[in-house]
């Protein structure tokens, strides 16, 4: 392999990192909102229209009602992050944290 000399290595690595960053930026402009992200703030009709477009069928009522119900349940939950620290959730939390440790090294 040819070695990059005279201090260009940093510029090349940053330039190569700009390629996926640019693709992610363009992709984020193209991607539409999800039905769930529209239903949660109360934009029900827009959420239903997006769901119809994604599924490609007009009869999305059962799935739409399920999303609306799940959104309502999520709104009723107070302090969701505090619930993670409760005793009944601790084993799952510890396992999830320990699964990330190998990624650090």
N, CA, C and O atoms as CSV, one atom per row, in Angstrom:
chain,resi,resn,atom,element,x,y,z
A,1,UNK,N,N,0.828,-1.182,0.000
A,1,UNK,CA,C,0.000,0.000,0.000
A,1,UNK,C,C,0.872,1.245,0.000
A,1,UNK,O,O,1.901,1.292,0.674
A,2,UNK,N,N,0.474,2.209,-0.726
A,2,UNK,CA,C,1.216,3.457,-0.782
A,2,UNK,C,C,0.884,4.298,0.440
A,2,UNK,O,O,-0.283,4.501,0.774
A,3,UNK,N,N,1.904,4.771,1.086
A,3,UNK,CA,C,1.720,5.552,2.301
A,3,UNK,C,C,1.528,7.025,1.955
A,3,UNK,O,O,2.267,7.581,1.142
A,4,UNK,N,N,0.543,7.646,2.566
A,4,UNK,CA,C,0.277,9.066,2.332
A,4,UNK,C,C,1.250,9.862,3.191
A,4,UNK,O,O,1.318,9.667,4.405
A,5,UNK,N,N,1.991,10.748,2.567
A,5,UNK,CA,C,2.999,11.530,3.294
A,5,UNK,C,C,2.627,13.003,3.301
A,5,UNK,O,O,1.642,13.422,2.694
A,6,UNK,N,N,3.422,13.753,3.987
A,6,UNK,CA,C,3.320,15.212,4.044
A,6,UNK,C,C,2.008,15.707,4.631
A,6,UNK,O,O,1.510,16.755,4.219
A,7,UNK,N,N,1.434,14.977,5.585
A,7,UNK,CA,C,0.283,15.480,6.323
A,7,UNK,C,C,-1.049,15.418,5.613
A,7,UNK,O,O,-2.006,16.052,6.058
A,8,UNK,N,N,-1.144,14.673,4.523
A,8,UNK,CA,C,-2.413,14.583,3.811
A,8,UNK,C,C,-3.334,13.505,4.369
A,8,UNK,O,O,-4.514,13.463,4.023
A,9,UNK,N,N,-2.813,12.640,5.221
A,9,UNK,CA,C,-3.606,11.529,5.747
A,9,UNK,C,C,-4.862,11.985,6.465
A,9,UNK,O,O,-5.935,11.408,6.287
A,10,UNK,N,N,-4.724,13.010,7.265
A,10,UNK,CA,C,-5.877,13.526,8.003
A,10,UNK,C,C,-6.922,14.082,7.049
A,10,UNK,O,O,-8.120,13.881,7.248
A,11,UNK,N,N,-6.478,14.769,6.032
A,11,UNK,CA,C,-7.414,15.345,5.066
A,11,UNK,C,C,-8.145,14.262,4.288
A,11,UNK,O,O,-9.341,14.379,4.018
A,12,UNK,N,N,-7.426,13.215,3.931
A,12,UNK,CA,C,-8.049,12.120,3.186
A,12,UNK,C,C,-9.079,11.411,4.052
A,12,UNK,O,O,-10.182,11.122,3.590
A,13,UNK,N,N,-8.726,11.126,5.314
A,13,UNK,CA,C,-9.670,10.414,6.180
A,13,UNK,C,C,-10.914,11.249,6.451
A,13,UNK,O,O,-12.021,10.713,6.479
A,14,UNK,N,N,-10.749,12.545,6.648
A,14,UNK,CA,C,-11.917,13.401,6.843
A,14,UNK,C,C,-12.740,13.518,5.562
A,14,UNK,O,O,-13.969,13.576,5.606
A,15,UNK,N,N,-12.062,13.552,4.439
A,15,UNK,CA,C,-12.775,13.609,3.166
A,15,UNK,C,C,-13.588,12.352,2.915
A,15,UNK,O,O,-14.712,12.419,2.416
A,16,UNK,N,N,-13.014,11.200,3.263
A,16,UNK,CA,C,-13.746,9.947,3.097
A,16,UNK,C,C,-14.910,9.850,4.079
A,16,UNK,O,O,-15.938,9.255,3.757
A,17,UNK,N,N,-14.765,10.418,5.256
A,17,UNK,CA,C,-15.860,10.411,6.231
A,17,UNK,C,C,-17.005,11.314,5.785
A,17,UNK,O,O,-18.141,11.139,6.226
A,18,UNK,N,N,-16.715,12.266,4.924
A,18,UNK,CA,C,-17.756,13.176,4.448
A,18,UNK,C,C,-18.731,12.480,3.501
A,18,UNK,O,O,-19.867,12.927,3.345
A,19,UNK,N,N,-18.299,11.395,2.872
A,19,UNK,CA,C,-19.175,10.695,1.920
A,19,UNK,C,C,-20.394,10.100,2.625
A,19,UNK,O,O,-21.517,10.412,2.228
A,20,UNK,N,N,-20.225,9.246,3.668
A,20,UNK,CA,C,-21.424,8.733,4.337
A,20,UNK,C,C,-22.220,9.830,5.036
A,20,UNK,O,O,-23.444,9.743,5.132
A,21,UNK,N,N,-21.530,10.866,5.526
A,21,UNK,CA,C,-22.250,11.968,6.165
A,21,UNK,C,C,-23.153,12.672,5.154
A,21,UNK,O,O,-24.288,13.029,5.472
A,22,UNK,N,N,-22.659,12.865,3.960
A,22,UNK,CA,C,-23.467,13.483,2.913
A,22,UNK,C,C,-24.646,12.616,2.509
A,22,UNK,O,O,-25.750,13.116,2.291
A,23,UNK,N,N,-24.406,11.304,2.409
A,23,UNK,CA,C,-25.500,10.390,2.071
A,23,UNK,C,C,-26.578,10.393,3.145
A,23,UNK,O,O,-27.767,10.376,2.828
A,24,UNK,N,N,-26.179,10.415,4.407
A,24,UNK,CA,C,-27.157,10.463,5.496
A,24,UNK,C,C,-27.948,11.769,5.472
A,24,UNK,O,O,-29.151,11.770,5.733
A,25,UNK,N,N,-27.289,12.861,5.164
A,25,UNK,CA,C,-27.971,14.154,5.101
A,25,UNK,C,C,-29.015,14.162,3.988
A,25,UNK,O,O,-30.150,14.588,4.199
A,26,UNK,N,N,-28.634,13.695,2.818
A,26,UNK,CA,C,-29.578,13.647,1.699
A,26,UNK,C,C,-30.716,12.678,2.016
A,26,UNK,O,O,-31.877,12.975,1.733
A,27,UNK,N,N,-30.396,11.534,2.595
A,27,UNK,CA,C,-31.416,10.554,2.952
A,27,UNK,C,C,-32.404,11.080,3.964
A,27,UNK,O,O,-33.594,10.774,3.887
A,28,UNK,N,N,-31.930,11.870,4.917
A,28,UNK,CA,C,-32.838,12.409,5.930
A,28,UNK,C,C,-33.815,13.422,5.334
A,28,UNK,O,O,-34.902,13.626,5.873
A,29,UNK,N,N,-33.441,14.044,4.246
A,29,UNK,CA,C,-34.354,14.976,3.586
A,29,UNK,C,C,-35.414,14.240,2.769
A,29,UNK,O,O,-36.507,14.763,2.549
A,30,UNK,N,N,-35.090,13.030,2.322
A,30,UNK,CA,C,-36.005,12.262,1.477
A,30,UNK,C,C,-37.009,11.469,2.307
A,30,UNK,O,O,-38.164,11.321,1.907
A,31,UNK,N,N,-36.580,10.962,3.448
A,31,UNK,CA,C,-37.416,10.080,4.264
A,31,UNK,C,C,-38.611,10.856,4.823
A,31,UNK,O,O,-38.468,11.972,5.322
A,32,UNK,N,N,-39.787,10.242,4.727
A,32,UNK,CA,C,-41.000,10.877,5.244
A,32,UNK,C,C,-41.195,10.506,6.712
A,32,UNK,O,O,-40.566,9.580,7.224
A,33,UNK,N,N,-42.070,11.238,7.368
A,33,UNK,CA,C,-42.394,10.924,8.756
A,33,UNK,C,C,-43.109,9.588,8.833
A,33,UNK,O,O,-43.776,9.170,7.887
A,34,UNK,N,N,-42.962,8.923,9.970
A,34,UNK,CA,C,-43.663,7.659,10.183
A,34,UNK,C,C,-45.076,7.954,10.672
A,34,UNK,O,O,-45.330,9.029,11.215
A,35,UNK,N,N,-45.995,7.015,10.486
A,35,UNK,CA,C,-47.348,7.232,11.002
A,35,UNK,C,C,-47.345,7.497,12.507
A,35,UNK,O,O,-48.098,8.340,12.994
A,36,UNK,N,N,-46.505,6.782,13.233
A,36,UNK,CA,C,-46.449,6.958,14.684
A,36,UNK,C,C,-45.970,8.359,15.064
A,36,UNK,O,O,-46.496,8.963,15.999
A,37,UNK,N,N,-44.973,8.878,14.338
A,37,UNK,CA,C,-44.460,10.211,14.665
A,37,UNK,C,C,-45.478,11.304,14.347
A,37,UNK,O,O,-45.390,12.401,14.899
A,38,UNK,N,N,-46.427,11.032,13.483
A,38,UNK,CA,C,-47.482,12.004,13.190
A,38,UNK,C,C,-48.667,11.856,14.137
A,38,UNK,O,O,-49.309,12.847,14.486
A,39,UNK,N,N,-48.961,10.630,14.554
A,39,UNK,CA,C,-50.112,10.382,15.423
A,39,UNK,C,C,-49.853,10.882,16.837
A,39,UNK,O,O,-50.760,11.410,17.480
A,40,UNK,N,N,-48.631,10.724,17.330
A,40,UNK,CA,C,-48.328,11.128,18.709
A,40,UNK,C,C,-48.635,12.594,18.992
A,40,UNK,O,O,-49.215,12.884,20.039
A,41,UNK,N,N,-48.278,13.537,18.115
A,41,UNK,CA,C,-48.635,14.934,18.414
A,41,UNK,C,C,-50.076,15.292,18.068
A,41,UNK,O,O,-50.483,16.438,18.261
A,42,UNK,N,N,-50.862,14.333,17.557
A,42,UNK,CA,C,-52.275,14.594,17.293
A,42,UNK,C,C,-52.634,14.793,15.838
A,42,UNK,O,O,-53.770,15.163,15.540
A,43,UNK,N,N,-51.714,14.562,14.921
A,43,UNK,CA,C,-51.990,14.706,13.491
A,43,UNK,C,C,-52.512,13.372,12.952
A,43,UNK,O,O,-51.828,12.684,12.193
A,44,UNK,N,N,-53.735,13.021,13.358
A,44,UNK,CA,C,-54.287,11.700,13.054
A,44,UNK,C,C,-54.519,11.483,11.562
A,44,UNK,O,O,-54.178,10.425,11.032
A,45,UNK,N,N,-55.091,12.464,10.883
A,45,UNK,CA,C,-55.403,12.289,9.460
A,45,UNK,C,C,-54.132,12.164,8.626
A,45,UNK,O,O,-54.070,11.362,7.695
A,46,UNK,N,N,-53.115,12.966,8.967
A,46,UNK,CA,C,-51.849,12.861,8.239
A,46,UNK,C,C,-51.203,11.502,8.487
A,46,UNK,O,O,-50.642,10.895,7.575
A,47,UNK,N,N,-51.288,11.034,9.723
A,47,UNK,CA,C,-50.736,9.726,10.060
A,47,UNK,C,C,-51.429,8.612,9.300
A,47,UNK,O,O,-50.783,7.676,8.831
A,48,UNK,N,N,-52.741,8.713,9.180
A,48,UNK,CA,C,-53.507,7.697,8.447
A,48,UNK,C,C,-53.162,7.733,6.958
A,48,UNK,O,O,-53.064,6.686,6.318
A,49,UNK,N,N,-52.978,8.935,6.406
A,49,UNK,CA,C,-52.620,9.058,4.990
A,49,UNK,C,C,-51.243,8.448,4.721
A,49,UNK,O,O,-51.052,7.767,3.714
A,50,UNK,N,N,-50.299,8.686,5.607
A,50,UNK,CA,C,-48.963,8.111,5.440
A,50,UNK,C,C,-49.025,6.594,5.558
A,50,UNK,O,O,-48.353,5.884,4.810
A,51,UNK,N,N,-49.821,6.099,6.485
A,51,UNK,CA,C,-49.970,4.652,6.654
A,51,UNK,C,C,-50.565,4.016,5.394
A,51,UNK,O,O,-50.136,2.940,4.978
A,52,UNK,N,N,-51.553,4.682,4.787
A,52,UNK,CA,C,-52.139,4.177,3.540
A,52,UNK,C,C,-51.095,4.149,2.425
A,52,UNK,O,O,-51.026,3.195,1.651
A,53,UNK,N,N,-50.289,5.200,2.353
A,53,UNK,CA,C,-49.270,5.271,1.309
A,53,UNK,C,C,-48.199,4.196,1.506
A,53,UNK,O,O,-47.739,3.591,0.538
A,54,UNK,N,N,-47.805,3.961,2.759
A,54,UNK,CA,C,-46.779,2.954,3.041
A,54,UNK,C,C,-47.289,1.553,2.733
A,54,UNK,O,O,-46.587,0.761,2.105
A,55,UNK,N,N,-48.495,1.245,3.166
A,55,UNK,CA,C,-49.053,-0.104,2.991
A,55,UNK,C,C,-49.559,-0.349,1.568
A,55,UNK,O,O,-49.589,-1.490,1.105
A,56,UNK,N,N,-49.951,0.707,0.884
A,56,UNK,CA,C,-50.437,0.552,-0.482
A,56,UNK,C,C,-51.873,0.068,-0.579
A,56,UNK,O,O,-52.320,-0.333,-1.654
A,57,UNK,N,N,-52.599,0.100,0.531
A,57,UNK,CA,C,-54.015,-0.291,0.542
A,57,UNK,C,C,-54.804,0.793,1.270
A,57,UNK,O,O,-54.246,1.590,2.024
A,58,UNK,N,N,-56.124,0.804,1.027
A,58,UNK,CA,C,-56.965,1.808,1.676
A,58,UNK,C,C,-57.481,1.368,3.040
A,58,UNK,O,O,-57.785,2.211,3.884
A,59,UNK,N,N,-57.585,0.064,3.266
A,59,UNK,CA,C,-58.130,-0.440,4.525
A,59,UNK,C,C,-57.006,-0.627,5.549
A,59,UNK,O,O,-56.466,-1.723,5.705
A,60,UNK,N,N,-56.671,0.453,6.236
A,60,UNK,CA,C,-55.624,0.397,7.263
A,60,UNK,C,C,-56.205,0.685,8.646
A,60,UNK,O,O,-55.466,0.928,9.600
A,61,UNK,N,N,-57.532,0.655,8.747
A,61,UNK,CA,C,-58.182,1.024,10.004
A,61,UNK,C,C,-57.741,0.192,11.208
A,61,UNK,O,O,-57.475,0.774,12.259
A,62,UNK,N,N,-57.648,-1.140,11.115
A,62,UNK,CA,C,-57.226,-1.899,12.309
A,62,UNK,C,C,-55.820,-1.517,12.786
A,62,UNK,O,O,-55.585,-1.349,13.983
A,63,UNK,N,N,-54.897,-1.385,11.842
A,63,UNK,CA,C,-53.529,-1.014,12.219
A,63,UNK,C,C,-53.478,0.419,12.732
A,63,UNK,O,O,-52.754,0.716,13.683
A,64,UNK,N,N,-54.244,1.306,12.105
A,64,UNK,CA,C,-54.283,2.701,12.536
A,64,UNK,C,C,-54.801,2.815,13.967
A,64,UNK,O,O,-54.233,3.539,14.784
A,65,UNK,N,N,-55.880,2.099,14.264
A,65,UNK,CA,C,-56.435,2.137,15.622
A,65,UNK,C,C,-55.456,1.559,16.641
A,65,UNK,O,O,-55.385,2.029,17.776
A,66,UNK,N,N,-54.710,0.550,16.235
A,66,UNK,CA,C,-53.705,-0.036,17.121
A,66,UNK,C,C,-52.595,0.974,17.431
A,66,UNK,O,O,-52.137,1.069,18.570
A,67,UNK,N,N,-52.169,1.721,16.421
A,67,UNK,CA,C,-51.137,2.741,16.629
A,67,UNK,C,C,-51.662,3.853,17.523
A,67,UNK,O,O,-50.947,4.327,18.405
A,68,UNK,N,N,-52.910,4.277,17.305
A,68,UNK,CA,C,-53.511,5.327,18.132
A,68,UNK,C,C,-53.605,4.864,19.583
A,68,UNK,O,O,-53.314,5.629,20.503
A,69,UNK,N,N,-54.010,3.614,19.785
A,69,UNK,CA,C,-54.118,3.078,21.147
A,69,UNK,C,C,-52.746,3.002,21.817
A,69,UNK,O,O,-52.604,3.365,22.985
A,70,UNK,N,N,-51.744,2.535,21.087
A,70,UNK,CA,C,-50.391,2.446,21.643
A,70,UNK,C,C,-49.845,3.829,21.973
A,70,UNK,O,O,-49.131,3.999,22.961
A,71,UNK,N,N,-50.179,4.808,21.152
A,71,UNK,CA,C,-49.744,6.176,21.412
A,71,UNK,C,C,-50.389,6.718,22.680
A,71,UNK,O,O,-49.743,7.410,23.466
A,72,UNK,N,N,-51.669,6.400,22.875
A,72,UNK,CA,C,-52.365,6.829,24.091
A,72,UNK,C,C,-51.772,6.203,25.333
A,72,UNK,O,O,-51.620,6.867,26.358
A,73,UNK,N,N,-51.434,4.919,25.247
A,73,UNK,CA,C,-50.814,4.232,26.389
A,73,UNK,C,C,-49.456,4.853,26.694
A,73,UNK,O,O,-49.101,5.032,27.859
A,74,UNK,N,N,-48.697,5.181,25.654
A,74,UNK,CA,C,-47.380,5.783,25.856
A,74,UNK,C,C,-47.490,7.162,26.504
A,74,UNK,O,O,-46.645,7.535,27.317
A,75,UNK,N,N,-48.530,7.918,26.146
A,75,UNK,CA,C,-48.711,9.240,26.747
A,75,UNK,C,C,-49.084,9.150,28.221
A,75,UNK,O,O,-48.724,10.023,29.010
A,76,UNK,N,N,-49.808,8.092,28.593
A,76,UNK,CA,C,-50.223,7.930,29.986
A,76,UNK,C,C,-49.062,7.570,30.899
A,76,UNK,O,O,-49.114,7.841,32.099
A,77,UNK,N,N,-48.020,6.966,30.351
A,77,UNK,CA,C,-46.889,6.545,31.173
A,77,UNK,C,C,-46.091,7.771,31.605
A,77,UNK,O,O,-45.636,8.563,30.780
A,78,UNK,N,N,-45.935,7.902,32.907
A,78,UNK,CA,C,-45.165,9.020,33.438
A,78,UNK,C,C,-43.782,8.520,33.819
A,78,UNK,O,O,-43.636,7.437,34.385
A,79,UNK,N,N,-42.787,9.304,33.511
A,79,UNK,CA,C,-41.390,9.010,33.839
A,79,UNK,C,C,-40.935,7.667,33.265
A,79,UNK,O,O,-40.571,6.774,34.030
A,80,UNK,N,N,-40.946,7.501,31.937
A,80,UNK,CA,C,-40.572,6.203,31.359
A,80,UNK,C,C,-39.128,5.808,31.652
A,80,UNK,O,O,-38.839,4.623,31.816
A,81,UNK,N,N,-38.217,6.778,31.720
A,81,UNK,CA,C,-36.823,6.434,32.000
A,81,UNK,C,C,-36.633,6.040,33.455
A,81,UNK,O,O,-35.770,5.220,33.767
A,82,UNK,N,N,-37.418,6.605,34.332
A,82,UNK,CA,C,-37.344,6.219,35.737
A,82,UNK,C,C,-37.827,4.778,35.918
A,82,UNK,O,O,-37.355,4.068,36.805
A,83,UNK,N,N,-38.767,4.352,35.076
A,83,UNK,CA,C,-39.253,2.971,35.139
A,83,UNK,C,C,-38.163,1.967,34.783
A,83,UNK,O,O,-38.200,0.826,35.243
A,84,UNK,N,N,-37.196,2.379,33.970
A,84,UNK,CA,C,-36.093,1.481,33.626
A,84,UNK,C,C,-35.273,1.089,34.847
A,84,UNK,O,O,-34.706,-0.002,34.895
A,85,UNK,N,N,-35.213,1.971,35.823
A,85,UNK,CA,C,-34.377,1.727,36.994
A,85,UNK,C,C,-35.083,0.951,38.091
A,85,UNK,O,O,-34.479,0.644,39.119
A,86,UNK,N,N,-36.348,0.629,37.889
A,86,UNK,CA,C,-37.069,-0.142,38.906
A,86,UNK,C,C,-36.484,-1.543,39.018
A,86,UNK,O,O,-35.873,-2.051,38.078
A,87,UNK,N,N,-36.676,-2.153,40.168
A,87,UNK,CA,C,-36.081,-3.453,40.465
A,87,UNK,C,C,-36.472,-4.535,39.448
A,87,UNK,O,O,-35.646,-5.375,39.094
A,88,UNK,N,N,-37.713,-4.519,38.984
A,88,UNK,CA,C,-38.160,-5.572,38.062
A,88,UNK,C,C,-37.504,-5.450,36.685
A,88,UNK,O,O,-37.468,-6.429,35.939
A,89,UNK,N,N,-36.989,-4.282,36.337
A,89,UNK,CA,C,-36.345,-4.082,35.038
A,89,UNK,C,C,-34.824,-4.139,35.106
A,89,UNK,O,O,-34.164,-4.071,34.069
A,90,UNK,N,N,-34.257,-4.261,36.295
A,90,UNK,CA,C,-32.812,-4.212,36.448
A,90,UNK,C,C,-32.055,-5.307,35.700
A,90,UNK,O,O,-31.032,-5.004,35.086
A,91,UNK,N,N,-32.502,-6.565,35.718
A,91,UNK,CA,C,-31.727,-7.580,34.981
A,91,UNK,C,C,-31.592,-7.261,33.487
A,91,UNK,O,O,-30.512,-7.415,32.917
A,92,UNK,N,N,-32.671,-6.822,32.861
A,92,UNK,CA,C,-32.614,-6.483,31.445
A,92,UNK,C,C,-31.702,-5.286,31.211
A,92,UNK,O,O,-30.971,-5.244,30.221
A,93,UNK,N,N,-31.740,-4.318,32.113
A,93,UNK,CA,C,-30.900,-3.134,31.981
A,93,UNK,C,C,-29.429,-3.502,32.110
A,93,UNK,O,O,-28.599,-3.028,31.334
A,94,UNK,N,N,-29.103,-4.341,33.082
A,94,UNK,CA,C,-27.709,-4.759,33.281
A,94,UNK,C,C,-27.208,-5.527,32.063
A,94,UNK,O,O,-26.087,-5.302,31.608
A,95,UNK,N,N,-28.024,-6.427,31.535
A,95,UNK,CA,C,-27.621,-7.195,30.349
A,95,UNK,C,C,-27.413,-6.265,29.155
A,95,UNK,O,O,-26.447,-6.425,28.409
A,96,UNK,N,N,-28.302,-5.306,28.971
A,96,UNK,CA,C,-28.174,-4.368,27.852
A,96,UNK,C,C,-26.898,-3.548,27.963
A,96,UNK,O,O,-26.235,-3.294,26.957
A,97,UNK,N,N,-26.551,-3.134,29.168
A,97,UNK,CA,C,-25.321,-2.359,29.360
A,97,UNK,C,C,-24.101,-3.234,29.110
A,97,UNK,O,O,-23.170,-2.813,28.424
A,98,UNK,N,N,-24.095,-4.448,29.657
A,98,UNK,CA,C,-22.947,-5.342,29.485
A,98,UNK,C,C,-22.767,-5.763,28.033
A,98,UNK,O,O,-21.647,-6.068,27.623
A,99,UNK,N,N,-23.827,-5.790,27.253
A,99,UNK,CA,C,-23.689,-6.132,25.838
A,99,UNK,C,C,-22.942,-5.042,25.068
A,99,UNK,O,O,-22.383,-5.306,24.004
A,100,UNK,N,N,-22.930,-3.834,25.596
A,100,UNK,CA,C,-22.250,-2.730,24.923
A,100,UNK,C,C,-20.764,-2.667,25.247
A,100,UNK,O,O,-20.005,-2.026,24.520
A,101,UNK,N,N,-20.336,-3.319,26.323
A,101,UNK,CA,C,-18.937,-3.235,26.763
A,101,UNK,C,C,-17.961,-3.696,25.678
A,101,UNK,O,O,-16.967,-3.005,25.456
A,102,UNK,N,N,-18.183,-4.824,24.987
A,102,UNK,CA,C,-17.214,-5.223,23.945
A,102,UNK,C,C,-17.091,-4.206,22.813
A,102,UNK,O,O,-16.064,-4.162,22.135
A,103,UNK,N,N,-18.098,-3.408,22.604
A,103,UNK,CA,C,-18.037,-2.409,21.537
A,103,UNK,C,C,-17.084,-1.265,21.867
A,103,UNK,O,O,-16.671,-0.518,20.980
A,104,UNK,N,N,-16.739,-1.133,23.140
A,104,UNK,CA,C,-15.834,-0.065,23.549
A,104,UNK,C,C,-14.385,-0.371,23.194
A,104,UNK,O,O,-13.558,0.536,23.101
A,105,UNK,N,N,-14.080,-1.644,22.998
A,105,UNK,CA,C,-12.676,-2.036,22.795
A,105,UNK,C,C,-12.436,-2.661,21.458
A,105,UNK,O,O,-11.306,-3.039,21.147
